[in-house]
Amino acid sequence: MVKQEISLFSSLLLLFVSIGFLNFPVASSEIPLGSRLSVVENNFWVSSKGNFAFGFFNRTDQPNQFSVGIRFNSKSIPVGNQTVIWGVGADVTVGNKSYFELTQNGELVLFDSSKGVTVWASKTSPLSVGSAVLLDTGNLVLLNRGKDIVWQSFDTPSNTLLPGQKLSVFRMLRAASKNSVSSYYSLYMDVSSGLQLRWETDVIYWTSGSPSHSNLSAILTSDGALQLIDQRLKPVWSVFGEDHNENVAFRFLRLDVDGNLRLYSWVETLRSWRSVWQAVENQCDVFATCGLCGICLFAASNSAVCKCPFTSTTSSTSKCLVPYRQNCGSSSTMNLYEHTKLYGMYPPNDTVIQTSLQQCKSLCIQDPLCTAVTFTNDGSAQCRMKKTQYVTGYSDPSLSSVSFVKMCLDPVAVLPNFSISSPPNSDLKSSSPPNSDLKSSSEFCIPCLIGAASGTFVAFIAIQIGIGFCLCKRRRSIRKKAALAYKVPNSKGLIMLSYTEIKDLTGNFKHQIGPKMFKGMLLNNQPVAIKDLKATIEERKFRNVISKIGSIHHKNLVKLEGYCCELGHRFLVYEYAKNGSLHKHIEDSTLSKRLTWRKRIDICLSVARAISYLHTGCREFASHGNLKCENVVLDENLEAKVTEFGLGRVHREASDSGDHAARDVEDFGKMMVILVSGRQEVENVCEWAYNEWIGGQAERVVDERFEGGVDLEELERALRIAFWCLQVDERMRPQMGEVVKVLEGTLTVDPPPPPFVCRRPQEEEEWSGSDPEP
């Protein structure tokens, strides 16, 4: 009878929510196929005892953005302390009309209304899912029709472990980010070394020890212990919270935003969460506690205080960057920082040399790439050299380490002959004419004005007649020269064609092979690709640019055969590539099978060589400006050639610069990710690929349509260099020559930092760090 009443009450509750009368969580033991949650309805799936709820929640760091996940929901925990313990897709956010659904084919799907796309899916449709259940352990599970668990949220933790939840080998927790971007910190379960706290993938700043066992799992027990257990579930390593074995209703282990791992317990008397254990006692021992740059000082209150002792006059993005630019105009000096240990970042691996203190300092002065050094001064005689402006570290009176930071001694630049206003008591005299001159200049003669106007009108008519005569003569001359166009190329070897001839070559633009691109045939039966620029470009400028493009020759650049510049028509005539664009091959499932792993890497290398030649191999710097898969074509042997290079010059007055080179590098990174993944239609494919890679799932980035094997070492190298190319900070992007060497395998590449981190000014100012509220 009680069960019937509960069932009736639940049904009525669901009905009220669906018609908008109520707006709070709905208890449900089993979630049927077709169930949906939405931001608008603000409904939830709740565990049977009500301790956990699954649904949308506001992102306080991003206005009008929402995430979906599991949070505590117990009545004993106030709303403000109902901590989120698992999120769908980690940092994925969606708009205010989005929904989450358990579809009829058994797949969990998060749909973003603002973008009109599915941003996350469980990919469980082949598993015969019959329903879902949010368990009282905080685990969201999918059940097949035999009631077996075929998928569970416990297998893909975000930043938190709950009691009974395992962290298996190669799995990780990733800290949430302060600034809505992928976090630097992770807790990784290594196959041989146990638990590791990492910054990026290189720096390990805490381990659980090196047990003799392998293939262990980490688990949080209900009595407040973090353990490593073997395959027989026997503990081989343990740490305990302060309230171990006490009667505590709720616990969780979380990797916090500051990079420290903490165990939290709910204190009923205080009605708040309390940290009962943390992995790193001194917060300054957490690598890069002070962000991208700065020095951490451990205060008496057990909190970390960040200071920026560096001053920079050369960078607009970070006032805390080491001010040495690696190309000082004059000499440099070394600033001393006692009791301070510094670490280089990007790359985080310092060069370590055993030498004396004075020699350590001298080596950095003599090396133009060295920006800072730290001498251990503890008897080990280690000199740690850094070759990056990004430096972090910590300072403490007990430290024996001594550090030196290089600074340029360049004088402050002054713009000569430039003044907004004269200072007081200035000897500068006004250049304005005297008042008498101004008065006389304002007087004018009316008869003189009429005469001048009449003369101007007559001159105007004469000029117009002359211009018309010249235009007619010029048009006849162009037509006469066009008749010889096929046989007489200009000094650059380019054929000059008339618009009429362009129409004849293309069959009146009948054979379109791409956007504004048509196939044509010269009189000697040579096929060509003809590009219609559809732009009003001044003739002299157009011919000047075409002359420069025509002088560029490289085996991986499409050859420019000719052009048309007649009145308002601007066409380019390129050599024809039999197999069309790379975009077409990636998009077509049949054609994509021709692009084996080896062929895709070869294409990346060919394109990199072509862009590198544009940047450094030409007499005058040239950039592409619009590198993408549509502008890479494949010849009869599927060899890649880059087309439409240099056209940026046609549309801008300024010459190419390093800024345009940086754009080419970024575009190349995007093209690499698209080529490796085959996902050019998916929005934010680069962010998705980075999240898979940083999560240890690089093989999931690879195009599923591949036939044949994938070289995992090459894949890792390709993704690393692609994410370096995609860095938001342009100064951190590599040169294309370096990209070529990495793809050739002749140059190693470090793991990149999160590429999509925007270095906002407020991140780089001084701030005080403290333990965050859970």
C-alpha positions in Angstrom: 0.0 0.0 0.0 2.9 2.4 0.9 4.6 1.6 -2.4 1.4 2.3 -4.3 1.0 5.7 -2.5 4.6 6.6 -3.3 4.1 5.6 -6.9 0.9 7.7 -7.2 2.6 10.7 -5.5 5.6 10.4 -7.9 3.3 10.3 -10.9 1.4 13.3 -9.8 4.7 15.1 -9.1 5.9 14.4 -12.6 2.6 15.6 -14.0 2.8 18.9 -12.1 6.4 19.5 -13.2 5.5 18.8 -16.9 2.8 21.5 -16.8 5.0 24.0 -15.0 3.2 24.0 -11.6 6.3 22.8 -9.7 9.9 23.4 -10.2 12.0 21.1 -8.0 13.7 17.6 -8.4 11.6 14.6 -9.1 12.5 11.2 -7.4 12.7 8.3 -9.8 14.1 4.9 -9.3 14.4 4.1 -13.0 14.6 6.4 -16.0 12.9 5.2 -19.1 14.0 5.7 -22.7 12.8 9.0 -24.1 13.2 10.8 -20.8 14.4 14.4 -21.2 15.8 17.2 -18.9 15.9 20.8 -20.0 17.3 24.1 -18.8 13.9 25.7 -19.2 12.0 23.2 -17.2 14.7 22.9 -14.6 13.8 19.3 -13.9 16.1 16.6 -12.4 16.6 12.9 -12.1 17.1 12.0 -8.4 18.4 8.9 -6.7 15.9 6.9 -4.7 16.9 8.2 -1.3 17.3 11.8 -2.7 21.0 12.1 -1.8 22.0 12.9 -5.4 20.4 14.7 -8.3 21.3 14.9 -12.0 20.4 17.9 -14.1 21.5 21.3 -15.4 23.2 23.9 -13.2 24.4 27.5 -13.8 28.0 28.2 -14.6 28.9 31.1 -12.4 32.0 31.7 -14.5 30.0 32.0 -17.7 26.8 34.1 -17.8 23.8 32.4 -19.5 25.8 29.1 -19.9 24.9 25.8 -18.3 26.5 22.4 -17.6 24.8 19.2 -16.7 25.9 16.7 -14.1 25.5 15.1 -10.7 25.4 17.0 -7.5 24.6 16.3 -3.8 20.9 16.7 -3.1 20.4 15.7 0.5 18.0 17.8 2.6 20.7 18.1 5.2 23.0 20.0 2.8 22.0 23.6 2.1 21.6 24.5 -1.6 24.8 26.6 -1.6 26.8 23.5 -0.5 25.3 21.0 -2.9 28.6 20.4 -4.6 28.7 19.1 -8.2 30.7 15.8 -8.3 30.4 14.9 -11.9 29.9 16.8 -15.1 29.0 15.6 -18.6 31.9 16.3 -20.9 33.9 18.0 -18.1 34.0 21.7 -19.2 31.2 21.4 -21.8 28.7 24.3 -21.5 25.4 24.9 -23.4 22.9 27.7 -23.9 19.7 28.4 -21.9 17.3 26.4 -24.1 19.4 23.2 -24.3 18.3 19.7 -23.3 19.7 16.3 -22.1 17.9 13.2 -23.2 18.1 9.4 -22.9 17.1 8.6 -26.5 14.9 5.8 -27.7 18.0 4.0 -29.0 19.7 4.0 -25.6 22.1 6.9 -25.9 22.6 9.8 -23.5 22.7 13.0 -25.6 23.4 16.7 -24.7 22.0 19.1 -27.3 23.2 22.7 -27.4 20.4 25.0 -28.6 22.6 28.0 -29.1 24.7 26.1 -31.7 22.1 23.6 -32.9 24.5 20.7 -32.4 24.9 17.6 -30.2 27.9 18.5 -28.1 28.2 15.2 -26.1 26.9 11.6 -26.5 27.5 8.4 -24.5 27.7 6.4 -27.8 25.9 3.5 -26.2 23.3 2.8 -28.9 24.8 -0.7 -29.7 24.5 -1.8 -26.1 20.8 -2.6 -26.0 20.1 0.0 -23.3 16.7 -0.3 -21.7 16.8 2.3 -19.0 18.9 4.5 -16.7 19.2 4.8 -13.0 20.9 7.3 -10.7 22.1 5.2 -7.8 22.4 6.4 -4.2 26.2 6.1 -4.5 26.1 9.0 -6.9 26.7 6.8 -10.0 24.6 7.3 -13.1 24.3 3.9 -14.9 22.7 2.6 -18.1 21.1 -0.8 -17.8 20.4 -3.2 -20.7 17.2 -5.2 -20.9 18.7 -7.8 -18.6 19.3 -5.1 -15.9 23.1 -5.4 -16.3 25.2 -2.2 -16.1 26.6 -1.4 -19.6 27.8 2.2 -18.9 28.4 4.2 -15.8 29.5 7.7 -14.9 32.0 6.2 -12.3 34.1 5.1 -15.2 34.7 8.6 -16.5 35.3 10.8 -13.5 35.7 14.5 -13.9 37.4 16.1 -10.9 35.9 14.1 -8.0 35.9 10.5 -6.6 33.0 9.3 -4.4 33.2 6.5 -1.8 33.3 3.2 -3.6 34.4 4.7 -6.9 37.7 3.4 -8.5 40.3 5.3 -10.5 41.8 2.6 -12.8 45.1 2.6 -14.6 45.5 5.3 -17.2 42.4 7.1 -15.8 42.6 10.6 -14.4 40.8 13.4 -12.5 41.2 16.8 -14.1 40.8 19.9 -12.0 38.2 22.4 -12.9 39.5 25.7 -14.4 39.3 29.1 -12.9 38.7 30.7 -16.3 36.5 28.3 -18.3 39.3 26.6 -20.1 40.9 23.2 -19.8 42.8 22.9 -16.5 46.5 22.4 -16.2 46.2 20.0 -13.3 45.4 16.2 -13.2 45.5 13.2 -10.9 46.8 10.3 -13.0 46.8 6.6 -12.2 50.1 5.4 -13.5 50.6 1.7 -14.3 53.8 1.4 -12.3 54.1 4.5 -10.1 50.7 4.7 -8.5 48.9 8.1 -8.2 50.6 11.1 -9.6 49.7 14.8 -9.4 50.7 16.4 -12.7 50.9 19.8 -14.2 50.4 19.3 -17.9 51.9 15.9 -18.8 55.6 16.5 -17.9 55.7 17.9 -14.3 55.0 15.4 -11.5 54.8 17.3 -8.2 53.3 14.6 -5.9 53.2 10.8 -6.0 51.6 8.2 -3.7 54.9 6.3 -3.7 56.3 3.6 -5.9 54.7 0.4 -4.8 56.1 -2.9 -6.1 52.8 -3.9 -7.5 51.4 -2.9 -10.9 48.0 -2.5 -12.4 46.6 -1.0 -9.2 43.5 1.0 -8.8 42.8 3.9 -6.4 39.6 3.9 -4.3 38.0 6.2 -1.7 36.5 4.1 1.1 33.4 5.0 3.0 35.3 5.3 6.3 37.6 8.1 4.9 40.7 6.4 3.5 42.3 6.8 0.1 43.8 3.5 -0.9 45.7 1.8 -3.7 44.3 -1.7 -4.1 45.6 -4.7 -6.2 43.5 -6.9 -8.4 42.4 -8.9 -5.4 41.1 -5.7 -3.8 43.8 -5.8 -1.1 45.2 -2.4 0.0 48.9 -1.9 -0.7 49.0 1.9 0.2 46.7 4.1 2.3 46.3 7.6 3.6 43.6 8.6 6.1 41.5 11.6 6.8 41.4 13.3 10.2 37.9 11.8 10.8 38.8 8.3 9.7 36.3 5.7 11.0 34.0 8.4 12.3 30.3 8.5 11.4 30.3 10.8 8.5 27.3 10.9 6.1 29.0 12.2 3.0 32.6 12.4 1.7 34.4 13.1 -1.5 37.9 13.4 -2.9 38.5 16.3 -5.3 41.3 17.7 -7.3 40.8 21.4 -6.7 41.4 24.3 -9.0 44.7 25.1 -7.2 46.1 21.7 -8.1 45.9 20.2 -4.7 44.2 16.9 -3.9 41.9 17.1 -0.9 39.5 14.8 1.0 36.3 16.5 2.2 33.8 15.5 4.8 30.3 16.9 5.6 30.2 18.2 9.1 26.6 18.2 10.2 27.1 20.4 13.2 28.7 23.1 11.1 26.6 22.4 8.1 29.6 22.8 5.9 32.3 20.8 4.1 35.7 20.4 5.8 39.0 19.4 4.3 40.3 16.4 6.4 43.4 15.6 4.3 45.4 17.1 1.4 48.2 15.6 -0.6 50.5 18.7 -0.7 50.9 20.4 2.7 52.8 23.4 1.4 50.7 24.9 -1.4 53.8 26.5 -2.9 55.0 22.9 -3.6 52.2 22.6 -6.1 53.8 23.4 -9.4 52.7 26.7 -10.9 50.6 27.7 -8.0 51.0 31.3 -9.1 49.8 30.7 -12.6 51.8 31.1 -15.7 54.4 33.3 -14.0 55.2 34.6 -10.5 56.7 33.6 -7.2 54.8 31.8 -4.4 55.4 32.6 -0.8 54.0 30.4 1.9 52.4 32.6 4.6 52.2 31.9 8.3 48.4 31.3 7.9 49.1 28.2 5.8 48.0 30.0 2.7 50.0 30.8 -0.5 50.7 34.4 -1.5 51.7 35.1 -5.1 54.0 38.0 -6.0 55.4 39.2 -9.3 59.0 40.4 -8.7 59.6 40.8 -12.4 58.8 44.0 -14.3 58.2 44.0 -18.0 58.3 46.8 -20.5 58.2 44.6 -23.6 55.0 42.6 -23.3 51.4 43.7 -23.3 50.0 40.2 -22.4 51.7 39.6 -19.1 53.3 42.1 -16.8 54.9 39.2 -14.9 56.8 37.8 -17.9 60.6 37.6 -17.5 61.4 40.9 -19.2 64.3 39.5 -21.2 63.3 39.3 -24.9 66.2 37.0 -26.1 67.2 39.7 -28.5 68.3 42.6 -26.4 69.3 45.6 -28.5 72.2 46.3 -26.2 73.6 44.5 -23.1 71.8 42.6 -20.3 72.1 42.2 -16.6 71.2 39.5 -14.0 68.9 40.4 -11.1 69.5 38.3 -7.9 66.7 36.6 -6.0 67.9 34.9 -2.8 66.1 31.9 -1.2 64.2 31.4 -4.4 63.7 28.4 -6.7 62.5 29.0 -10.3 61.1 26.6 -12.9 60.9 27.2 -16.6 57.5 26.7 -18.2 56.7 26.1 -21.9 58.8 24.0 -22.0 58.8 23.0 -18.3 62.0 21.0 -18.6 65.1 23.0 -17.4 68.6 22.3 -18.6 70.5 21.0 -15.5 74.3 21.4 -15.3 76.6 20.7 -12.4 78.8 23.8 -11.9 79.7 26.6 -9.5 77.4 29.5 -8.6 79.5 32.1 -10.5 79.8 29.8 -13.5 76.1 29.2 -13.5 75.4 32.9 -13.7 78.0 33.4 -16.4 76.6 30.6 -18.5 73.2 32.3 -18.6 74.7 35.7 -19.5 76.6 34.1 -22.4 73.7 32.1 -23.7 71.4 34.5 -25.7 68.5 32.0 -25.2 68.8 31.8 -21.4 66.3 33.9 -19.5 66.9 32.8 -15.9 68.9 30.3 -13.8 68.5 28.7 -10.3 71.5 27.4 -8.4 70.6 24.9 -5.8 73.4 25.9 -3.4 72.8 22.9 -1.2 76.0 21.0 -2.1 74.5 19.3 -5.2 75.9 22.2 -7.4 73.0 22.0 -9.8 72.5 24.9 -12.2 69.1 24.9 -13.7 68.9 27.0 -16.9 65.6 28.3 -18.3 65.0 29.4 -21.9 61.5 30.8 -21.7 59.9 34.1 -20.5 57.3 32.0 -18.7 58.8 31.3 -15.2 57.2 30.2 -12.0 58.6 29.2 -8.6 58.5 29.7 -4.9 60.5 31.6 -2.2 61.1 30.7 1.5 63.7 31.8 4.0 64.6 28.2 4.6 65.6 27.7 0.9 69.3 27.7 0.1 68.6 28.2 -3.7 69.7 31.3 -5.4 68.1 32.5 -8.7 69.1 35.1 -11.3 66.7 36.6 -13.9 68.1 38.3 -17.0 67.0 41.8 -17.9 67.7 43.9 -21.0 69.4 47.2 -20.5 67.8 48.8 -23.6 66.9 52.5 -23.2 63.3 53.4 -23.3 62.3 54.1 -27.0 61.3 57.6 -27.8 59.3 58.7 -30.9 61.2 61.6 -32.4 59.4 64.8 -33.6 56.2 63.7 -32.0 54.2 65.8 -29.6 50.6 65.9 -28.6 50.9 69.2 -26.7 53.7 71.5 -25.7 54.6 71.4 -22.0 54.4 74.6 -19.8 57.2 77.1 -20.3 58.1 75.4 -23.6 60.4 77.3 -26.0 58.4 75.9 -28.9 56.8 78.6 -30.9 53.3 78.4 -32.5 53.3 77.6 -36.2 49.9 79.3 -36.7 49.9 82.4 -39.0 49.3 85.8 -37.4 45.8 87.1 -37.1 46.3 89.7 -39.9 47.2 86.9 -42.3 44.1 85.0 -41.4 41.9 88.0 -42.0 43.3 88.7 -45.4 43.0 85.1 -46.5 39.3 85.1 -45.7 38.6 87.9 -48.3 37.8 86.8 -51.9 37.0 88.3 -55.4 33.6 87.3 -56.9 34.5 88.1 -60.6 37.7 86.0 -60.1 35.6 83.1 -58.8 33.3 83.1 -61.8 36.2 83.2 -64.2 37.9 80.3 -62.5 34.7 78.2 -62.5 34.2 78.7 -66.3 37.8 77.7 -67.0 37.5 74.6 -64.8 34.3 73.5 -66.7 36.0 73.8 -70.1 39.0 71.9 -68.9 36.8 69.2 -67.5 35.1 68.6 -70.8 38.4 68.4 -72.6 39.8 65.9 -70.1 36.7 63.7 -70.5 37.0 63.6 -74.3 40.7 62.7 -74.0 40.0 59.9 -71.5 37.4 58.4 -73.7 39.8 58.4 -76.7 42.5 56.8 -74.6 40.1 54.1 -73.3 39.1 53.2 -76.8 42.7 53.0 -78.0 43.6 50.9 -74.9 40.7 48.5 -75.4 41.8 47.8 -79.0 45.3 47.3 -77.9 44.2 44.7 -75.2 42.2 42.8 -77.7 45.1 42.7 -80.1 47.5 41.4 -77.4 44.9 38.8 -76.2 45.0 37.2 -79.6 48.7 36.2 -78.9 48.0 35.3 -75.3 48.4 31.5 -75.7 51.8 31.8 -77.4 53.5 34.8 -75.8 53.8 34.6 -72.0 55.2 37.6 -70.1 58.6 37.8 -68.5 57.4 35.7 -65.5 56.1 32.9 -67.8 52.5 33.9 -67.2 49.9 33.8 -70.0 47.8 36.9 -70.3 44.2 36.2 -71.3 41.2 38.3 -72.1 37.8 37.8 -70.5 36.4 36.4 -73.8 39.2 33.9 -73.9 38.5 32.9 -70.3 34.9 32.3 -71.2 36.0 30.2 -74.2 38.4 28.1 -72.1 35.8 27.3 -69.5 32.9 26.7 -71.9 31.2 29.8 -70.6 31.9 28.7 -67.0 30.2 25.4 -67.5 32.6 23.1 -65.6 32.7 24.3 -62.0 35.1 22.3 -59.7 34.9 24.4 -56.5 33.8 27.8 -55.1 34.5 30.3 -57.9 36.7 27.7 -59.5 36.3 26.3 -63.0 38.0 23.8 -65.1 39.3 25.0 -68.5 41.4 23.7 -71.4 44.1 25.6 -73.2 44.6 25.3 -77.0 47.4 22.8 -76.4 44.9 20.6 -74.5 46.5 21.4 -71.2 43.9 21.4 -68.4 43.9 24.3 -66.1 41.9 25.5 -63.0 40.6 29.1 -63.3 39.8 31.1 -60.2 37.3 34.0 -60.4 38.4 36.5 -57.8 35.1 38.4 -57.9 36.7 41.5 -56.5 37.3 45.0 -57.6 41.1 45.4 -57.5 43.1 48.3 -58.9 44.9 47.1 -62.0 48.4 48.2 -61.2 48.2 46.6 -57.8 46.8 43.4 -59.2 49.5 43.0 -61.8 52.2 43.8 -59.2 50.9 41.0 -56.9 50.5 38.5 -59.7 54.0 39.2 -60.9 55.3 38.3 -57.4 53.2 35.2 -57.1 54.3 34.1 -60.6 57.9 34.1 -59.5 57.3 31.7 -56.6 58.0 28.0 -57.5 58.0 25.0 -55.2 57.0 21.4 -55.9 54.3 21.6 -53.2 52.8 24.9 -54.5 50.4 25.0 -57.4 51.9 26.7 -60.3 50.3 29.9 -61.6 50.0 29.6 -65.4 48.3 32.9 -66.3 45.8 35.6 -65.5 43.1 37.9 -66.8 43.1 41.6 -65.9 40.6 43.3 -68.2 38.3 46.1 -67.0 36.4 44.7 -64.0 37.4 41.1 -64.5 40.2 39.4 -62.4 40.9 35.7 -63.0 43.9 33.5 -62.1 44.8 30.4 -64.2 46.4 27.6 -62.2 47.8 24.2 -63.1 45.1 21.5 -62.8 45.2 18.9 -60.0 43.5 15.7 -61.2 42.2 14.5 -57.8 40.7 17.8 -56.6 40.8 19.3 -53.1 41.7 17.6 -49.9 38.4 18.9 -48.5 36.5 16.7 -51.0 38.6 13.6 -50.0 37.9 14.0 -46.3 34.2 14.7 -46.8 33.6 11.7 -49.1 33.6 8.4 -47.3 34.8 6.5 -50.3 37.6 8.9 -51.3 38.7 9.2 -47.6 39.8 5.5 -47.7 42.5 6.4 -50.2 44.0 8.7 -47.5 45.9 6.1 -45.4 47.7 7.1 -42.3 51.0 7.4 -44.2 49.4 9.5 -46.9 47.9 11.9 -44.4 51.2 12.4 -42.6 52.9 12.9 -46.0 50.2 15.5 -46.9 50.8 17.4 -43.7 54.6 17.4 -44.3 54.1 18.6 -47.9 51.9 21.5 -46.8 54.3 22.4 -44.0 57.2 22.5 -46.5 55.2 24.7 -48.9 54.2 27.2 -46.2 57.8 27.2 -44.8 59.0 28.0 -48.2 56.6 30.9 -48.5 57.7 32.3 -45.2 61.5 31.9 -45.5 62.4 30.5 -48.9 61.2 33.4 -51.1 63.2 36.5 -51.8 60.4 38.5 -50.2 58.3 37.2 -47.4 54.9 35.8 -48.5 52.1 34.3 -46.4 49.2 32.3 -47.5 46.5 34.0 -45.4 43.7 31.5 -46.0 45.2 28.0 -45.5 42.5 25.3 -45.3 41.6 21.9 -46.7 39.8 23.5 -49.7 43.0 25.2 -50.7 45.1 22.0 -50.7 44.8 19.9 -53.9 46.0 16.4 -54.8 47.6 15.5 -58.1 47.4 12.2 -59.9 49.7 10.6 -57.3 47.8 12.1 -54.4 50.7 14.4 -53.8 49.6 17.6 -52.0 50.0 21.1 -53.5 48.9 24.3 -51.9 46.9 26.7 -54.0 45.7 30.3 -53.7 48.8 31.4 -51.8 49.7 35.1 -51.6 46.2 36.4 -52.5 46.1 38.3 -49.2 48.3 40.8 -50.8 45.6 41.5 -53.4 43.2 42.6 -50.6 45.4 44.6 -48.3 47.6 47.6 -48.8 50.3 46.6 -46.2 52.9 44.1 -47.0 52.9 40.7 -45.4 54.3 40.5 -41.9 55.0 38.1 -39.0 51.4 38.5 -37.9 50.2 36.8 -41.1 52.8 34.1 -40.6 51.3 33.4 -37.2 47.9 33.1 -38.8 49.3 30.6 -41.3 50.7 28.5 -38.4 47.3 28.5 -36.7 45.5 27.5 -39.9 48.0 24.7 -40.4 47.3 23.4 -36.9 43.5 23.3 -37.6 44.1 21.6 -40.9 46.2 18.9 -39.3 43.6 18.1 -36.7 40.9 17.9 -39.4 43.0 15.7 -41.5 43.9 13.3 -38.7 40.3 13.1 -37.4 38.3 13.4 -40.6 35.9 15.6 -38.7 35.8 18.9 -40.7 32.0 19.2 -40.2 32.2 19.1 -36.4 32.2 22.4 -34.5 35.1 22.9 -32.1 36.9 19.8 -33.5 40.2 21.2 -32.2 39.0 21.6 -28.6 37.5 18.1 -28.8 40.7 16.6 -30.1 42.8 18.3 -27.4 40.5 17.0 -24.6 40.8 13.5 -26.0 44.6 13.8 -26.2 45.1 15.3 -22.8 42.9 12.6 -21.4 45.2 9.9 -22.7 42.8 8.9 -25.6 44.8 10.1 -28.6 43.8 7.1 -30.6 40.2 8.3 -30.4 41.0 11.4 -32.4 42.0 9.2 -35.4 39.5 9.0 -38.3 37.4 5.9 -37.8 37.3 5.3 -41.6 41.0 4.5 -41.7 42.0 1.3 -43.4 45.3 0.0 -42.1 47.3 0.8 -38.9 48.3 4.0 -37.3 51.8 4.8 -36.0 51.0 5.9 -32.4 54.4 7.6 -32.1 53.7 9.6 -35.2 50.2 10.4 -34.0 51.5 11.7 -30.7 54.1 13.8 -32.5 51.5 15.1 -35.0 49.0 16.1 -32.3 51.6 17.8 -30.1 52.8 20.0 -32.9 49.3 20.7 -34.1 48.3 22.0 -30.6 51.5 24.1 -30.4 50.4 25.7 -33.7 47.0 26.4 -32.2 48.3 28.4 -29.2 46.2 31.5 -28.5 49.4 33.3 -27.6 51.0 33.8 -31.0 54.5 34.1 -29.5 54.3 30.4 -28.4 53.5 29.1 -31.9 56.4 27.4 -33.7 57.9 28.5 -37.0 56.9 26.4 -40.0 60.5 25.3 -40.4 60.3 23.7 -36.9 57.0 22.1 -37.8 58.7 20.5 -40.9 61.5 19.1 -38.7 59.0 17.7 -36.2 57.0 15.9 -38.9 60.1 14.6 -40.4 61.1 13.2 -37.0 64.4 15.1 -36.8 63.2 17.4 -34.0 61.6 16.4 -30.8 58.5 18.3 -29.5 57.4 18.8 -25.9 53.8 18.4 -24.8 52.0 21.7 -25.4 50.2 23.8 -22.9 46.4 24.1 -23.2 46.2 25.8 -26.6 42.9 27.7 -26.1 43.9 29.5 -22.9 43.4 33.3 -23.3 46.0 35.0 -21.1 43.7 37.7 -19.7 45.4 40.6 -17.9 43.7 39.9 -14.6 45.2 36.4 -14.5 48.7 37.9 -14.5 48.3 40.5 -11.8 49.3 39.9 -8.2 46.9 37.9 -6.1 46.6 36.0 -2.9 45.9 32.3 -3.1 44.0 30.4 -0.4 42.2 27.1 0.0 39.0 27.3 -2.1 35.6 26.8 -0.5 34.3 23.3 -1.6 
